[in-house]
Amino acid sequence: MNICIIGASGKLGQYMVRHALDRGYEVVGVCREKSVKKLDRFEGRITIIPGATNNPDVIRRAVAGCDAVLVVLVPWGVHQYSSGTARAVLDYAKPGARLVFSCGWHITLDGKDKYSKKFLREVKVFSRIGKLLRAVDIDDQVEACRLVFASDTRWTVVRGSDLEEGESQGLPVWSRHVDDPILQSNLTRRVDYALFMVEALQNDELIHEAPAISHHVDDC
């Protein structure tokens, strides 16, 4: 399988690169020019296309001929980074390509997720501060996912819990809604978040789903 990993230089992206190479996939990685050196350990094993992930020309070149695209939707800045990235992927991925996006639990597919008051308050405060500092735009990540949900592509949007570093604990569990008791740990190893993303490429049951994931409490 030929796959493109958009946001390959980040912590999650590097784990996805590793999992993909372990499976024998051909990998094209996209990251900002200043972050290319973070991928030095994969030199000679992957193709790197430097550039902003919301640049349509960069994405068009990166996804050409790829069977699947893994996308880290990051809400950096106030210039539609997430939605621009999602739009470019949806526009240029080849017909029938498998698309898997990452985001946080604050995204909801059907409006039936039940969030705690504490969680909603934290999201609101983080969003407000991020906009004031012109550093983060949570609303744009919501817009990015809206674009994905409305598309007729073979998409999955993986919604992650709180993340931590550490050795793999295996594939996380998932549910359609964040208030499912199976997700009560609200904690996932970042390496296993990446594992879920890569495994989703071969799991057609996740097409047109927005699984919320975490490790089962017995695994933590």
C-alpha positions in Angstrom: 0.0 0.0 0.0 1.2 3.5 -0.8 0.2 5.9 1.9 0.7 9.6 2.6 1.1 10.9 6.2 0.3 14.5 6.5 1.9 16.0 9.6 4.6 13.3 9.6 7.2 15.2 11.7 5.0 15.6 14.8 5.1 13.1 17.6 1.9 11.3 16.4 3.1 11.5 12.8 6.4 9.9 13.5 4.7 7.0 15.3 2.4 6.6 12.3 5.4 6.5 10.0 7.0 3.8 12.1 3.9 1.7 12.2 3.4 2.1 8.5 7.0 1.1 7.7 6.7 -1.9 10.0 3.8 -3.1 7.8 5.8 -2.7 4.6 3.9 0.4 3.3 5.5 2.9 0.9 5.3 6.2 2.8 5.2 9.8 1.6 5.5 12.3 4.5 4.4 15.9 4.5 5.6 18.4 7.0 6.7 22.1 7.3 10.1 22.8 5.9 11.6 23.7 9.3 10.5 20.3 10.6 12.1 18.1 8.0 15.1 17.3 10.1 12.8 15.6 12.7 12.4 12.8 10.1 16.1 12.2 9.7 15.9 8.7 11.3 13.7 7.6 8.4 16.1 8.9 5.7 16.1 6.7 2.7 13.0 4.9 3.8 10.3 7.5 3.1 9.7 10.3 0.6 9.4 13.7 2.2 7.5 16.6 0.7 8.1 19.8 2.6 5.5 22.6 2.9 2.5 23.8 4.7 -0.2 21.1 5.0 -2.9 23.6 4.0 -1.1 24.4 0.7 -3.2 22.7 -2.0 -0.2 22.3 -4.3 1.8 20.5 -1.6 -1.0 18.2 -0.9 -1.8 17.5 -4.5 1.8 16.4 -5.1 1.9 14.4 -1.9 -1.3 12.3 -2.3 -0.9 11.6 -6.0 -1.2 7.9 -6.5 -1.6 7.1 -2.8 -4.0 4.4 -1.7 -4.6 6.0 1.7 -3.9 9.3 3.5 -3.4 9.7 7.3 -4.0 13.3 8.4 -3.1 15.0 11.7 -5.6 17.9 11.9 -3.8 20.6 13.9 -5.5 23.8 14.7 -2.4 26.0 14.5 -2.8 29.7 13.9 -5.8 31.6 12.7 -5.4 31.0 8.9 -7.7 28.0 8.5 -4.8 25.5 8.8 -7.0 22.5 9.8 -9.9 23.2 7.3 -7.4 24.1 4.6 -5.6 20.8 5.1 -8.8 18.8 5.1 -10.2 20.6 2.0 -7.0 19.9 0.1 -7.0 16.2 1.0 -10.6 15.8 0.0 -10.0 17.6 -3.3 -6.9 15.8 -4.4 -6.9 12.3 -2.9 -7.5 9.8 -5.6 -11.1 8.4 -5.9 -11.6 5.5 -3.5 -8.6 6.3 -1.3 -8.9 5.5 2.4 -8.7 8.7 4.4 -8.1 8.7 8.2 -8.1 12.0 10.1 -7.2 12.7 13.8 -8.7 15.2 16.1 -9.8 15.6 19.8 -12.9 14.5 21.7 -14.5 17.9 21.3 -15.6 17.0 17.8 -19.0 15.3 17.5 -20.4 13.5 14.5 -24.1 13.2 15.4 -24.4 15.6 18.3 -25.1 12.8 20.8 -21.8 12.9 22.7 -22.3 13.9 26.4 -19.5 16.0 27.8 -18.9 16.9 31.4 -19.2 20.6 32.3 -15.5 20.6 33.2 -14.5 19.4 29.7 -16.7 21.9 28.0 -15.4 24.7 30.2 -11.8 23.7 29.4 -12.5 23.6 25.7 -14.1 27.1 25.8 -11.2 28.6 27.8 -8.5 27.0 25.6 -10.3 28.2 22.4 -10.7 31.7 23.7 -7.0 32.0 24.8 -5.8 30.4 21.6 -7.6 32.9 19.5 -6.5 35.9 21.6 -2.9 34.7 21.1 -3.5 33.9 17.5 -1.9 30.6 18.1 -4.8 28.1 17.9 -8.2 28.0 16.3 -10.4 25.2 17.7 -13.4 26.3 15.6 -11.4 25.7 12.5 -10.7 22.1 13.5 -14.5 21.7 13.9 -15.0 23.2 10.4 -12.4 20.8 9.1 -14.3 17.8 10.4 -17.6 19.2 9.1 -16.0 19.2 5.7 -14.9 15.6 6.1 -18.3 14.4 7.5 -20.1 16.0 4.5 -17.8 14.3 1.9 -18.6 11.1 0.0 -15.0 9.8 0.5 -14.0 6.7 2.5 -13.2 8.7 5.6 -12.7 8.0 9.3 -12.2 10.7 12.0 -10.4 9.3 15.0 -11.1 11.3 18.2 -8.4 11.0 20.8 -8.6 11.2 24.6 -5.8 12.7 26.7 -2.4 11.4 25.4 0.7 10.3 27.2 4.1 8.9 26.2 5.2 5.4 27.1 5.5 1.8 25.8 2.6 0.4 23.7 -0.4 -1.0 25.6 -1.9 -2.4 22.4 -4.8 -1.2 20.3 -7.1 1.2 22.1 -10.8 0.5 22.5 -13.4 2.8 20.7 -16.9 3.9 20.9 -19.2 6.2 18.9 -19.7 8.5 21.9 -17.2 9.8 24.5 -19.5 9.1 27.5 -19.3 5.3 26.9 -18.0 3.7 30.2 -15.5 1.8 28.2 -13.6 5.1 27.6 -13.6 6.1 31.3 -9.8 6.1 31.5 -9.7 9.1 29.1 -6.0 8.2 28.4 -4.2 6.8 25.5 -0.5 6.2 24.8 0.4 8.3 21.8 2.1 5.4 20.1 -1.2 3.5 20.3 -3.2 6.4 19.0 -0.9 6.2 15.9 -1.4 2.4 15.9 -5.2 2.9 15.8 -4.9 5.3 12.9 -2.8 2.9 10.8 -4.9 -0.1 11.7 -8.1 1.9 10.6 -6.8 1.8 7.0 -7.7 -1.9 6.9 -10.9 -1.7 8.9 -13.9 -1.0 6.7 -16.2 -1.1 9.7 -14.7 2.3 10.6 -15.6 4.0 7.3 -17.9 7.0 8.0 -17.4 6.6 11.7 -15.8 9.0 14.2 -14.5 6.6 16.9 -13.6 8.1 20.2 -10.7 6.1 21.6 -8.8 5.4 24.8 -7.2 2.5 26.6 -9.6 0.3 28.6 -9.3 1.0 32.3 -8.0 -2.5 32.9 -5.0 -1.8 30.6 -4.0 1.4 32.3 
